[in-house]
Amino acid sequence: MEQPEDMASLSEFDSLAGSIPATKVEITVSCRNLLDKDMFSKSDPLCVMYTQGMENKQWREFGRTEVIDNTLNPDFVRKFIVDYFFEEKQNLRFDLYDVDSKSPDLSKHDFLGQAFCTLGEIVGSPGSRLEKSLTIGAFSLNSRTGKPMPAVSNGGVPGKKCGTIILSAEELSNCRDVATMQFCANKLDKKDFFGKSDPFLVFYRSNEDGTFTICHKTEVMKNTLNPVWQTFSIPVRALCNGDYDRTIKVEVYDWDRDGSHDFIGEFTTSYRELARGQSQFNIYEVVNPKKKMKKKKYVNSGTVTLLSFAVESECTFLDYIKGGTQINFTVAIDFTASNGNPSQSTSLHYMSPYQLNAYALALTAVGEIIQHYDSDKMFPALGFGAKLPPDGRNGNQENPSCCGIDGILEAYHHSLRTVQLYGPTNFAPVVTHVARNAAEVQDGSQYSVLLIITDGVISDMAQTKEAIVNAAKLPMSIIIIGVGQAEFDAMVELDGDDVRISSRGKLAERDIVQFVPFRDYVDRTGNHVLSMARLARDVLAEIPDQLVSYMKAQGIRPRSPPEAPARSPPQSPARTPPASPLHTHI
């Protein structure tokens, strides 16, 4: 094999980040103790699933199960297969009907009840299994808060319980197979005047319309006609979209510095052929169609041989969540004076009686999605930059946790009434505090996500960079949302998307920071529901890959999913403890 220094770099192409189908999740539906609407037999239930549009909030029918005759405890065979996005709040609705005829018109059948949830709720439940009570009654969205409100539907009584729906989610296996393979070539055409060729391979998957989509490039092997390329891995869904017989085209090029790479030839194969591994079936003639047409004695432009092929199921974010990994969500809020006096309407902390401020909107948008991945729903709430009451303390120093997102909002509003906004804008103590907690459990059972909401230019850049570099080796991610009109150049540097962050010559092991400016998501039409959904999607999009990258680096495999309980005992209403003010002394 050629030495690494003999390789030239192509423009970066990441097969994992290309346009490939989303993770697909299969939802299985069962029900228990449905209403009996038939006089002389039991109900004949059917389940209809709806999804909600992010922009217009309209419910659209997604699909229907089969009808099961004469049962109040159906286990539906027909599944719902949906695209799963961790970063989006995917609202779902399940309506149950007792089917009385062959008519597809649902109004012709008896309504048995409905349930609302998000896909994240199902996935984040123990064993990815969620039980919810069915009720008769629909919900409409409150125009100000975007939250569902009960309304009478089908002549029923809102809130009336009428059985239980059991929803299970499972990621489809063909979405996560990863193929690892290696190729070599022999006697390729010589393309360079003063040397041999600098060959590389380009892989394409075929599309339904006959076109091809690029899915992988190998590295360039310099000055050789007999290259041996490095082993590479690629998701099967990127290679063939799950269709094992779909054509895969491979083109061979001679690399040129100016980008005008010379075409050597091509060949086609399929995933099924590649899966045979090293054999006589996987030695391919490289053919240049133009040369073949012009030269009668043309045979080929060399051969490419598959040296090895293996496939394994890659561990995904959902595997870890299903195996019990909990996401510990912590929020840190900027209480520096640059936010403005909270009692004045120009302040970023102004508490309007009519709408949430930017801090509360950002917190709610992210928290409403991530809360479903934490079983106890107790979230530490931190503050920085405040001048505290007489003794320098505020809130519960020993336990700064709040119950749910509403608890954090209550603590935030309480703190605004009791602390004096001051300064400076120091991130390092907050990052270090959360990192210390993350360092205590590194067995894969917990992963910490810190949300920092700030208005200004960071005051301790060097210390913060050092804290982030140290945190990059821990089970932890950081989200920074910048509110207001300040310049956030330093935040972009912390993000590390283009240049990996470093401190004192030490490079961060992973990119764990995601930054977005809140002003990019302000909807001038006043549609906060839509704009905040976009904000949550963008800031949370990197979390799954960051979690998986940590687990892979540490060699941590997902645990086996916990067994679902045989039956769910009646639950007493949850008690919401009073919220504590934000822990602002760090």
DANOR-V969191 format. One record per helix or strand of 3 or more residues. SS is the DSSP state (@ for helix, = for strand). FROM is the first residue (numbers start at 1). TO is the last residue. Records with the same first field share a line. If there is no record, write none. Layout:
BEGIN
SS->FROM-TO ; FROM-TO
END
This chain:
BEGIN
@->4-6 ; 106-108 ; 119-124 ; 126-128 ; 173-175 ; 236-240 ; 271-274 ; 280-282 ; 289-294 ; 317-322 ; 337-339 ; 358-373 ; 404-418 ; 428-440 ; 461-471 ; 489-495 ; 518-521 ; 528-540 ; 543-553
=->23-32 ; 44-52 ; 59-64 ; 80-84 ; 91-98 ; 110-118 ; 129-136 ; 138-141 ; 148-151 ; 160-171 ; 177-186 ; 198-206 ; 212-217 ; 232-235 ; 247-254 ; 262-270 ; 283-285 ; 303-313 ; 326-334 ; 378-384 ; 401-403 ; 420-422 ; 446-454 ; 476-482 ; 513-517
END
